[in-house]
Amino acid sequence: MDKLTLLHSKMNGMDMIEVSGEIDVYNSFEFKKIVEDLIDAGSRRIIVDLEKVHYVDSSGLGALINQRTKMQKAGGDLFLVRISDQIRSVLELTKMAVFFKIYKNPEEVMEMQAAS
């Protein structure tokens, strides 16, 4: 079990969470908490950088789904960037790849948001 590390920063007015380690049954609540705190603070666009995440179990996937749904209900959105092949495979196998907005990198999210 790899320790989950969450690093929050701002990028062009958007919140970004850099995640590393594993998102699993033992720590998915930590991910949920940081997103909920950002929503409570008024954030409406969150980029989740998964470049350094090499494993997500069903609890981790549930946390990602739950938090995107909360963001949508709050009038915002949650974007996934730099996902690994393993995570992409999990999202495709569970048919969740179409549920998430997945981008190559944070800059691509910024470009798409600026264009809309």
Backbone torsions as a table, in degrees:
resi	resn	phi	psi	omega
1	MET	NA	120.1	176.3
2	ASP	-89.2	139.5	178.6
3	LYS	-64.5	139.2	176.5
4	LEU	-85.3	131.0	175.9
5	THR	-122.4	131.3	179.9
6	LEU	-123.0	123.0	-179.5
7	LEU	-120.4	116.2	-178.9
8	HIS	-95.1	137.3	174.8
9	SER	-149.3	172.3	176.3
10	LYS	-111.5	142.7	178.2
11	MET	-140.6	109.7	-179.2
12	ASN	50.6	43.2	177.5
13	GLY	83.0	-4.3	177.8
14	MET	-102.8	149.1	175.2
15	ASP	-83.0	140.6	176.6
16	MET	-129.9	136.0	176.2
17	ILE	-117.6	115.8	174.2
18	GLU	-91.9	121.6	-175.7
19	VAL	-110.7	136.8	173.7
20	SER	-138.6	153.9	-177.8
21	GLY	100.0	-140.6	-179.5
22	GLU	-118.7	144.2	171.3
23	ILE	-109.9	107.4	-174.5
24	ASP	-143.5	-172.3	-176.6
25	VAL	-57.1	-27.9	-176.4
26	TYR	-81.0	-20.2	-174.3
27	ASN	-140.8	3.7	-177.5
28	SER	-60.1	-26.1	178.0
29	PHE	-62.8	-30.1	178.6
30	GLU	-65.9	-41.5	177.5
31	PHE	-64.3	-46.2	178.9
32	LYS	-56.7	-44.0	-176.4
33	LYS	-62.5	-46.1	-178.3
34	ILE	-64.0	-39.2	178.5
35	VAL	-67.9	-43.6	179.0
36	GLU	-61.8	-40.1	176.9
37	ASP	-62.5	-40.0	178.2
38	LEU	-67.0	-40.5	177.0
39	ILE	-62.0	-46.3	179.4
40	ASP	-61.0	-29.8	179.6
41	ALA	-83.5	-1.2	176.0
42	GLY	103.6	2.7	179.3
43	SER	-67.1	137.3	178.7
44	ARG	-125.3	-2.7	175.7
45	ARG	-141.4	116.3	-178.4
46	ILE	-124.9	129.2	174.2
47	ILE	-98.6	128.7	177.3
48	VAL	-111.2	110.8	-178.7
49	ASP	-90.7	113.8	-175.5
50	LEU	-106.6	19.1	-176.4
51	GLU	-56.1	-36.1	-175.4
52	LYS	-101.6	16.1	176.1
53	VAL	-99.3	123.7	-178.0
54	HIS	-112.0	-1.3	-179.8
55	TYR	-154.3	133.4	173.8
56	VAL	-135.2	126.1	175.4
57	ASP	-98.1	-172.3	-176.2
58	SER	-63.4	-33.1	177.0
59	SER	-67.9	-40.6	177.1
60	GLY	-64.9	-42.8	176.8
61	LEU	-62.6	-42.3	177.5
62	GLY	-60.2	-38.9	178.6
63	ALA	-64.6	-43.2	178.5
64	LEU	-62.1	-45.8	179.8
65	ILE	-62.8	-47.6	-178.5
66	ASN	-59.0	-43.3	-176.2
67	GLN	-74.0	-32.9	175.3
68	ARG	-66.6	-41.0	178.0
69	THR	-61.5	-43.4	177.7
70	LYS	-61.9	-41.3	178.7
71	MET	-62.8	-42.3	179.6
72	GLN	-63.5	-42.1	178.8
73	LYS	-64.7	-29.1	178.6
74	ALA	-83.9	0.8	179.1
75	GLY	88.1	17.5	-178.6
76	GLY	-126.0	-157.6	177.9
77	ASP	-155.9	161.1	-179.5
78	LEU	-124.3	128.1	-176.1
79	PHE	-115.2	138.2	176.4
80	LEU	-101.6	135.3	177.2
81	VAL	-131.4	156.0	176.1
82	ARG	49.3	51.0	-179.7
83	ILE	-81.1	144.5	179.6
84	SER	-75.6	166.4	176.9
85	ASP	-61.0	-36.8	-179.9
86	GLN	-63.2	-45.2	-179.3
87	ILE	-69.9	-40.4	176.8
88	ARG	-58.2	-42.2	179.1
89	SER	-61.3	-44.5	177.8
90	VAL	-61.1	-44.7	-179.5
91	LEU	-64.5	-38.7	179.3
92	GLU	-71.0	-42.8	179.6
93	LEU	-62.6	-34.1	-178.7
94	THR	-92.3	3.6	-179.1
95	LYS	64.3	21.5	179.9
96	MET	-92.0	-8.2	179.4
97	ALA	-60.3	-31.3	179.5
98	VAL	-80.4	-19.2	179.7
99	PHE	-75.1	-35.0	-176.6
100	PHE	-94.6	153.5	170.3
101	LYS	-94.8	111.6	-174.6
102	ILE	-112.1	129.3	-179.5
103	TYR	-126.8	160.7	-179.8
104	LYS	-66.4	-40.9	-175.0
105	ASN	-157.7	168.7	-179.1
106	PRO	-60.4	-34.7	-179.9
107	GLU	-61.6	-36.6	178.0
108	GLU	-65.2	-38.2	176.2
109	VAL	-61.9	-45.9	-179.7
110	MET	-58.7	-44.7	178.9
111	GLU	-61.1	-45.2	-178.9
112	MET	-66.0	-38.5	179.3
113	GLN	-69.8	-37.1	178.7
114	ALA	-67.2	-32.6	-178.5
115	ALA	-78.4	-18.2	-177.1
116	SER	-96.3	NA	NA
